[in-house]
Amino acid sequence: MSVPVTRTDKTIAIVGAGPGGLTAAMILARRGYRVRVFEKDVQVGGRNAALRAGDFTFDTGPTFLMVPQILDEVFELAGARVQDHLELRRLDPLYRLQFGDRSEFLPSADHDETVRRIDALFPGEGAGYRRYLDHERRKIDAVFPCLRVPYDKPWHYLRLRLLKALPKLDLNKSVYDCVAQFFRHEHLRISFTFQAKYLGMSPWECPGTFSILSAFEHLFGIYHPIGGLFRISESMADVARGHGAEIHTASPVRRVLSRNGRATGLELASGERVDADAVVLGADFGYAMTQLLDAPDRGRFTDENVRQREYSCSTFMLYLGIDGGWDAAHHNIFFSDDYRSYVRDIGTGRLSRDPSFYVQNASVTDPTLAPTGSSTLYVLVPVPNNTSGMAWNADETAAFRETVLSKLESRTGLHGLCGRIREERIITPRDWESRANVYHGAVFNLAHTINQMLYFRPHNKFSELDRCYLVGGGTHPGSGLPTIYESGRIAADLILRDIH
Ligand SMILES: Cc1cc2nc3c(=O)[nH]c(=O)nc-3n(C[C@H](O)[C@H](O)[C@H](O)COP(=O)(O)OP(=O)(O)OC[C@H]3O[C@@H](n4cnc5c(N)ncnc54)[C@H](O)[C@@H]3O)c2cc1C
């Protein structure tokens, strides 16, 4: 991949050192721009930052790295190599799935082995898995390149590549419908559709395009960088700094400055003004619109317009540093007894008493996260976002913590877990909103509904204010690390085109 390196005196100011902001920062710095990143937290990474509790280290948010090829590409564009910064481990099994009836399925990174496991558990269904892989491979080949280009203009829908891919986008079907054609058993259908939750959506409502999520896992693998996924953001910051980028942590931005319909810089919370030739907004989309841009600069994205959009669910997080280990997979997902009702409850803003949950048991792969003889458990429970009206006050939080801990003990076999906890941290949907600046606490951003995809998702070149660019999970192409890296790359390309 050739990397055009320019020397320019142009300054690009970036709000937020999350994965989106950092991708743009390292590519732009490599291309010779003066890059200045302003991050409100004391560390880089945003939702992808480290969370430290005593001697234990956790990832705050992302724990699955998928399609690492995209990471390779953005590092290469920044003149760096992933392997010089990160040690990626491919996980096998992909994860352990435990269903409501307590039966378990552990898909392997080896397809033949997965067929054997499927046939043993669900006789005669192994062939469906092979058909699913073939179908999804073709779908990814057609669909994924379409997600990697900007959709700033309605006529971008007329691109030949997209027109050809349209029948494969499955926009008229749900992820569940797409997968159901390959598998008869409900457990298998859930195994290949629960990934819609990575977008904070229901498999029964998420557009069929996103059946590619489970296929990404099966075809390209799931990876864990030793040290934690936050090491990716830290490495990106190192690469950007290596090209001269300034990354100012503990530097909250108050608002975007503009003149005559053009972004001209940033005003920091400290009152300092930063001049820039372009501004990249890497903060959460809904937050950035409603808090960082003056009303005339955000045009149709009024408070009302932003509020009325559809958002993903939120998460209740429990980070436990425990004595001893847990003999289980790295990723473990426990489905509620009635998974469909649970998913429906989230959509209607109700907190389920029988939630599904995910436990990352990273110490089985990565000895760097906990002191010898102990381990980290990262527990994620998808819950309604803050439009539910729940306050998540101390009593509500304590009650839900009890529910989650008792589910953990009963479903994982970790009896006596509470007595083994040495460190504990909690993040509620209200914390996501108030501390991480995540609009509605909808951690997976704007929902990926048809009317919020491609041209209808916020553009990487902001449509309302010249010289302003948007990156991150709330923008095109979407939420999830690979697409967020793409948003940073697309924005960097657009800046190279516009500001030279
Ligand atoms: C619990 C959880 C689990 C997830 N799991 C996965 C996963 O396994 N795999 C995956 O691919 N994706 C996952 N995601 C989704 C997604 O990859 C992450 O949320 C990702 O970190 C989003 O990146 P971003 O750049 O869009 O936003 P952020 O990471 O939120 O970055 C925005 C940055 O802007 C900063 N900021 C905000 N306001 C200001 C301000 N006023 N001034 C200065 N700075 C500001 C923030 O502090 C933050 O650093 C997960 C998300 C969550 C929350």
Ligand as a Chemical Component Dictionary entry (heavy atoms), coordinates in Angstrom:
data_LIG
# 
_chem_comp.id                   LIG 
_chem_comp.type                 NON-POLYMER 
_chem_comp.pdbx_formal_charge   0 
_chem_comp.three_letter_code    LIG 
# 
loop_
_chem_comp_atom.comp_id 
_chem_comp_atom.atom_id 
_chem_comp_atom.alt_atom_id 
_chem_comp_atom.type_symbol 
_chem_comp_atom.charge 
_chem_comp_atom.model_Cartn_x 
_chem_comp_atom.model_Cartn_y 
_chem_comp_atom.model_Cartn_z 
_chem_comp_atom.pdbx_ordinal 
LIG C1  C1  C 0 -18.736 -2.102 26.828 1  
LIG C2  C2  C 0 -18.358 -2.038 25.376 2  
LIG C3  C3  C 0 -17.905 -3.181 24.729 3  
LIG C4  C4  C 0 -17.535 -3.108 23.382 4  
LIG N1  N1  N 0 -17.027 -4.236 22.811 5  
LIG C5  C5  C 0 -16.551 -4.162 21.543 6  
LIG C6  C6  C 0 -15.831 -5.263 21.005 7  
LIG O1  O1  O 0 -15.624 -6.289 21.685 8  
LIG N2  N2  N 0 -15.351 -5.142 19.738 9  
LIG C7  C7  C 0 -15.530 -4.026 18.988 10 
LIG O2  O2  O 0 -15.081 -3.978 17.846 11 
LIG N3  N3  N 0 -16.197 -2.948 19.490 12 
LIG C8  C8  C 0 -16.697 -2.986 20.752 13 
LIG N4  N4  N 0 -17.307 -1.885 21.303 14 
LIG C9  C9  C 0 -17.683 -0.742 20.437 15 
LIG C10 C10 C 0 -16.580 0.259  20.045 16 
LIG O3  O3  O 0 -15.526 -0.408 19.441 17 
LIG C11 C11 C 0 -16.023 1.093  21.191 18 
LIG O4  O4  O 0 -17.024 1.718  21.902 19 
LIG C12 C12 C 0 -15.029 2.177  20.701 20 
LIG O5  O5  O 0 -14.180 2.551  21.756 21 
LIG C13 C13 C 0 -15.723 3.433  20.201 22 
LIG O6  O6  O 0 -14.739 4.285  19.665 23 
LIG P1  P1  P 0 -15.019 5.798  19.291 24 
LIG O7  O7  O 0 -13.749 6.349  18.777 25 
LIG O8  O8  O 0 -16.227 5.876  18.444 26 
LIG O9  O9  O 0 -15.477 6.488  20.667 27 
LIG P2  P2  P 0 -14.779 6.610  22.099 28 
LIG O10 O10 O 0 -13.967 5.395  22.388 29 
LIG O11 O11 O 0 -15.864 6.929  23.067 30 
LIG O12 O12 O 0 -13.820 7.856  21.935 31 
LIG C14 C14 C 0 -14.278 9.181  22.058 32 
LIG C15 C15 C 0 -13.256 9.976  22.829 33 
LIG O13 O13 O 0 -13.672 11.335 22.908 34 
LIG C16 C16 C 0 -13.383 11.807 24.204 35 
LIG N5  N5  N 0 -14.209 12.993 24.482 36 
LIG C17 C17 C 0 -15.552 13.040 24.674 37 
LIG N6  N6  N 0 -15.936 14.309 24.907 38 
LIG C18 C18 C 0 -14.822 15.078 24.856 39 
LIG C19 C19 C 0 -14.578 16.468 25.015 40 
LIG N7  N7  N 0 -15.548 17.340 25.266 41 
LIG N8  N8  N 0 -13.311 16.910 24.911 42 
LIG C20 C20 C 0 -12.284 16.056 24.643 43 
LIG N9  N9  N 0 -12.468 14.733 24.497 44 
LIG C21 C21 C 0 -13.727 14.247 24.587 45 
LIG C22 C22 C 0 -13.695 10.626 25.090 46 
LIG O14 O14 O 0 -13.107 10.748 26.368 47 
LIG C23 C23 C 0 -13.106 9.490  24.266 48 
LIG O15 O15 O 0 -11.742 9.297  24.544 49 
LIG C24 C24 C 0 -17.661 -1.899 22.650 50 
LIG C25 C25 C 0 -18.118 -0.760 23.322 51 
LIG C26 C26 C 0 -18.439 -0.833 24.661 52 
LIG C27 C27 C 0 -18.858 0.436  25.365 53 
# 
loop_
_chem_comp_bond.comp_id 
_chem_comp_bond.atom_id_1 
_chem_comp_bond.atom_id_2 
_chem_comp_bond.value_order 
_chem_comp_bond.pdbx_ordinal 
LIG C1  C2  SING 1  
LIG C2  C3  SING 2  
LIG C2  C26 DOUB 3  
LIG C3  C4  DOUB 4  
LIG C4  N1  SING 5  
LIG C4  C24 SING 6  
LIG N1  C5  DOUB 7  
LIG C5  C6  SING 8  
LIG C5  C8  SING 9  
LIG C6  O1  DOUB 10 
LIG C6  N2  SING 11 
LIG N2  C7  SING 12 
LIG C7  O2  DOUB 13 
LIG C7  N3  SING 14 
LIG N3  C8  DOUB 15 
LIG C8  N4  SING 16 
LIG N4  C9  SING 17 
LIG N4  C24 SING 18 
LIG C9  C10 SING 19 
LIG C10 O3  SING 20 
LIG C10 C11 SING 21 
LIG C11 O4  SING 22 
LIG C11 C12 SING 23 
LIG C12 O5  SING 24 
LIG C12 C13 SING 25 
LIG C13 O6  SING 26 
LIG O6  P1  SING 27 
LIG P1  O7  DOUB 28 
LIG P1  O8  SING 29 
LIG P1  O9  SING 30 
LIG O9  P2  SING 31 
LIG P2  O10 DOUB 32 
LIG P2  O11 SING 33 
LIG P2  O12 SING 34 
LIG O12 C14 SING 35 
LIG C14 C15 SING 36 
LIG C15 O13 SING 37 
LIG C15 C23 SING 38 
LIG O13 C16 SING 39 
LIG C16 N5  SING 40 
LIG C16 C22 SING 41 
LIG N5  C17 SING 42 
LIG N5  C21 SING 43 
LIG C17 N6  DOUB 44 
LIG N6  C18 SING 45 
LIG C18 C19 SING 46 
LIG C18 C21 DOUB 47 
LIG C19 N7  SING 48 
LIG C19 N8  DOUB 49 
LIG N8  C20 SING 50 
LIG C20 N9  DOUB 51 
LIG N9  C21 SING 52 
LIG C22 O14 SING 53 
LIG C22 C23 SING 54 
LIG C23 O15 SING 55 
LIG C24 C25 DOUB 56 
LIG C25 C26 SING 57 
LIG C26 C27 SING 58 
# 
